[in-house]
Amino acid sequence: MSEDNKVAAELRSQFGKGFARRLRAAGQVPAVLYGHGTDPVHLALPGHQMALLIRRANAVLELSVDGAQHLALVKDVQKDPVRQVIEHIDLLVVKKGEKLQVDVPVVVVGEPFSGTIANLDATSIALEVEATHIPENIEVDVEGLEDGTHITAADLKLPRGAALAADPETLVVAISVPAATLAAEDEIAESDAETAAEQSGEAAE
């Protein structure tokens, strides 16, 4: 696990919107740590560091809290819908070796056959993985794939130790010809047919 994932957290005993605002103004983010049958622990986390860490889905942190060490999965992030400021973070206690079900982002790589596009139907896929080995994303290679090709969850290449938790028949990527291209081809075909008909009529005269 990266050194960047080590986070020094502070215990907090004050609550309420007013205190949360003061906390954020001081560059910290309110959070709660829970799970494994433990009582919820209310924390203050470094705001800038957390803003960087949550860019990655399913970030796992090494928390240092009052001298104790905890592994925690970023379970939920609440943001201000307008300013996109982090308002609160929910953290789930995890253990090394523990298996979790998480939604991992899907990323398309490569270029499909000329004239086609890759439509991403599932932006993420549910996997069962070890808490400390959650992949950043799952890549789907569409290089050279032709119109009509469908890639389902069962076709995905998963990292070692990961198991599919989603329905294997879930459509992930579909290769197709853009509707605009099809419409243009239809127009050309109609125009050619009309021209052929006109020429045929002129020849008959």
QUIRA-V878676 format. One record per residue. N is the residue number from 0. RES is the residue in one small letter. PSI is psi in whole degrees, 0 to 359 (none if undefined). D_LAST is the distance of its C-alpha to the last C-alpha in Angstrom with 2 decimals. Layout:
N/RES/PSI/D_LAST ; N/RES/PSI/D_LAST
This chain:
0/m/140/83.00 ; 1/s/150/82.55 ; 2/e/332/85.41 ; 3/d/338/83.04 ; 4/n/359/83.19 ; 5/k/120/86.94 ; 6/v/127/87.54 ; 7/a/114/90.90 ; 8/a/152/90.96 ; 9/e/138/93.59 ; 10/l/144/94.93 ; 11/r/144/94.60 ; 12/s/355/96.61 ; 13/q/147/95.16 ; 14/f/184/92.09 ; 15/g/160/90.06 ; 16/k/322/87.27 ; 17/g/315/89.68 ; 18/f/321/91.07 ; 19/a/321/87.58 ; 20/r/317/86.55 ; 21/r/323/89.67 ; 22/l/313/89.00 ; 23/r/324/85.46 ; 24/a/333/86.75 ; 25/a/9/89.15 ; 26/g/18/86.29 ; 27/q/164/86.76 ; 28/v/130/84.73 ; 29/p/143/86.24 ; 30/a/163/85.63 ; 31/v/137/86.95 ; 32/l/127/87.64 ; 33/y/171/87.82 ; 34/g/165/87.45 ; 35/h/35/89.45 ; 36/g/9/91.71 ; 37/t/157/93.07 ; 38/d/145/93.65 ; 39/p/138/91.07 ; 40/v/125/92.15 ; 41/h/130/91.12 ; 42/l/164/90.39 ; 43/a/125/89.49 ; 44/l/152/87.12 ; 45/p/120/86.36 ; 46/g/311/83.25 ; 47/h/316/81.66 ; 48/q/318/82.13 ; 49/m/324/80.65 ; 50/a/325/77.60 ; 51/l/318/76.90 ; 52/l/323/77.69 ; 53/i/359/75.49 ; 54/r/332/72.38 ; 55/r/132/72.45 ; 56/a/145/71.82 ; 57/n/40/74.79 ; 58/a/136/77.28 ; 59/v/127/80.66 ; 60/l/148/83.67 ; 61/e/99/87.17 ; 62/l/136/89.15 ; 63/s/113/92.68 ; 64/v/109/94.34 ; 65/d/42/98.03 ; 66/g/350/98.81 ; 67/a/149/96.81 ; 68/q/138/93.57 ; 69/h/144/90.59 ; 70/l/135/87.09 ; 71/a/135/84.63 ; 72/l/132/80.91 ; 73/v/106/79.14 ; 74/k/322/78.03 ; 75/d/141/76.82 ; 76/v/122/76.44 ; 77/q/127/76.40 ; 78/k/153/75.01 ; 79/d/125/74.83 ; 80/p/337/71.18 ; 81/v/306/71.04 ; 82/r/348/73.28 ; 83/q/27/72.77 ; 84/v/139/76.53 ; 85/i/123/78.05 ; 86/e/326/80.13 ; 87/h/149/81.41 ; 88/i/133/81.08 ; 89/d/129/81.82 ; 90/l/135/83.18 ; 91/l/125/83.63 ; 92/v/130/86.55 ; 93/v/163/85.44 ; 94/k/148/87.37 ; 95/k/133/86.69 ; 96/g/345/85.10 ; 97/e/139/84.06 ; 98/k/134/80.55 ; 99/l/153/78.43 ; 100/q/120/75.05 ; 101/v/157/73.04 ; 102/d/118/69.44 ; 103/v/131/68.35 ; 104/p/146/65.38 ; 105/v/133/62.29 ; 106/v/130/60.80 ; 107/v/131/57.43 ; 108/v/153/57.53 ; 109/g/174/54.88 ; 110/e/129/51.11 ; 111/p/177/48.68 ; 112/f/145/45.59 ; 113/s/132/43.25 ; 114/g/358/41.09 ; 115/t/167/43.49 ; 116/i/156/46.50 ; 117/a/117/49.83 ; 118/n/120/50.66 ; 119/l/105/54.43 ; 120/d/326/55.06 ; 121/a/111/58.86 ; 122/t/344/60.55 ; 123/s/162/63.85 ; 124/i/139/65.14 ; 125/a/126/68.46 ; 126/l/156/70.77 ; 127/e/117/74.37 ; 128/v/164/76.14 ; 129/e/143/79.63 ; 130/a/325/80.65 ; 131/t/7/81.28 ; 132/h/43/78.12 ; 133/i/121/75.32 ; 134/p/148/72.22 ; 135/e/323/70.77 ; 136/n/172/67.25 ; 137/i/123/65.15 ; 138/e/140/62.39 ; 139/v/115/59.06 ; 140/d/118/57.29 ; 141/v/13/53.48 ; 142/e/119/52.80 ; 143/g/2/49.51 ; 144/l/144/49.05 ; 145/e/167/45.51 ; 146/d/135/43.59 ; 147/g/352/45.17 ; 148/t/131/48.63 ; 149/h/133/51.46 ; 150/i/121/55.04 ; 151/t/173/57.71 ; 152/a/325/61.39 ; 153/a/337/62.28 ; 154/d/349/60.33 ; 155/l/143/62.33 ; 156/k/110/64.78 ; 157/l/149/68.04 ; 158/p/158/71.05 ; 159/r/132/74.09 ; 160/g/351/76.15 ; 161/a/143/73.38 ; 162/a/145/72.14 ; 163/l/128/69.10 ; 164/a/348/70.13 ; 165/a/167/66.64 ; 166/d/124/64.51 ; 167/p/335/63.14 ; 168/e/2/59.71 ; 169/t/126/59.44 ; 170/l/125/56.13 ; 171/v/308/57.02 ; 172/v/138/53.87 ; 173/a/132/50.20 ; 174/i/130/47.56 ; 175/s/165/44.12 ; 176/v/131/40.98 ; 177/p/143/41.23 ; 178/a/323/39.27 ; 179/a/322/37.77 ; 180/t/317/36.41 ; 181/l/318/34.89 ; 182/a/318/33.27 ; 183/a/319/31.83 ; 184/e/322/30.47 ; 185/d/318/28.84 ; 186/e/319/27.21 ; 187/i/317/25.89 ; 188/a/319/24.58 ; 189/e/319/22.84 ; 190/s/317/21.34 ; 191/d/320/20.15 ; 192/a/319/18.62 ; 193/e/318/16.79 ; 194/t/318/15.54 ; 195/a/320/14.45 ; 196/a/319/12.60 ; 197/e/315/10.81 ; 198/q/322/10.00 ; 199/s/320/8.88 ; 200/g/318/6.50 ; 201/e/321/5.20 ; 202/a/327/5.42 ; 203/a/328/3.80 ; 204/e/none/0.00
